[in-house]
Amino acid sequence: MARELDSFATMAHRFLAIWLLLSLATGASPRSAGAAATSPTLLLSRVTAEAILEKRTLAFEGLFDFENALQVAYPLHLVVFQGTRFVRYPVVGPAVVGESPLLADGILALGELSALLGEGGPAPSGVRLVSLTPTGGVVTLPDDLPAGTTTAVLFTVLPEENVLSNPLTFVLP
């Protein structure tokens, strides 16, 4: 009986060692189960600006927690900026335009998101989020936003934490 237990223990140790090696080789890691909030994934993969009938639009693609973005009052925003000038498109509510010294360095940082929400004023009529799909969206741009190098960023400010996407730089026609 003792020999059978030793044999079983040896097999169990080998199985555990093989499982651990396979887990590490495939990039899996042991995780504890428990209730916890998870951060949304915000990623911009492509931004395309177009001029259609004298109106410029911006199409964006990526991952942005679409299911939550469609919930009432989810604070997802797309920000398009050149220098200190910006246009912010909340998923809920009207677009906002303004100037912010926070953007002067060409970067929007996590710690600047709450302050940016307090800046700017109502955008001109017609400047808005036109559509939102599981993988992208379309916005209309202000007529007076000049052509040139422009940056787009997605962000959300949640009670648990702020989340910021990668910035994408493109040329606005």
HELIX and SHEET records of a PDB file:
HELIX    1   1 ALA A    2  ALA A   25  1                                  24    
HELIX    2   2 PHE A   66  ALA A   69  1                                   4    
HELIX    3   3 PRO A  101  LEU A  103  5                                   3    
HELIX    4   4 LEU A  110  GLU A  112  5                                   3    
HELIX    5   5 LEU A  113  LEU A  117  1                                   5    
SHEET    1   A 4 LEU A  43  ILE A  52  0                                        
SHEET    2   A 4 LYS A  55  LEU A  63 -1                                        
SHEET    3   A 4 GLY A 136  THR A 140 -1                                        
SHEET    4   A 4 LEU A 129  THR A 133 -1                                        
SHEET    1   B 6 GLY A 121  PRO A 122  0                                        
SHEET    2   B 6 VAL A  96  GLU A  99 -1                                        
SHEET    3   B 6 ARG A  85  PRO A  90 -1                                        
SHEET    4   B 6 LEU A  76  GLN A  82 -1                                        
SHEET    5   B 6 GLY A 148  VAL A 157 -1                                        
SHEET    6   B 6 ASN A 162  LEU A 164 -1                                        
SHEET    1   C 6 GLY A 121  PRO A 122  0                                        
SHEET    2   C 6 VAL A  96  GLU A  99 -1                                        
SHEET    3   C 6 ARG A  85  PRO A  90 -1                                        
SHEET    4   C 6 LEU A  76  GLN A  82 -1                                        
SHEET    5   C 6 GLY A 148  VAL A 157 -1                                        
SHEET    6   C 6 LEU A 168  LEU A 172 -1                                        
END                                                                             
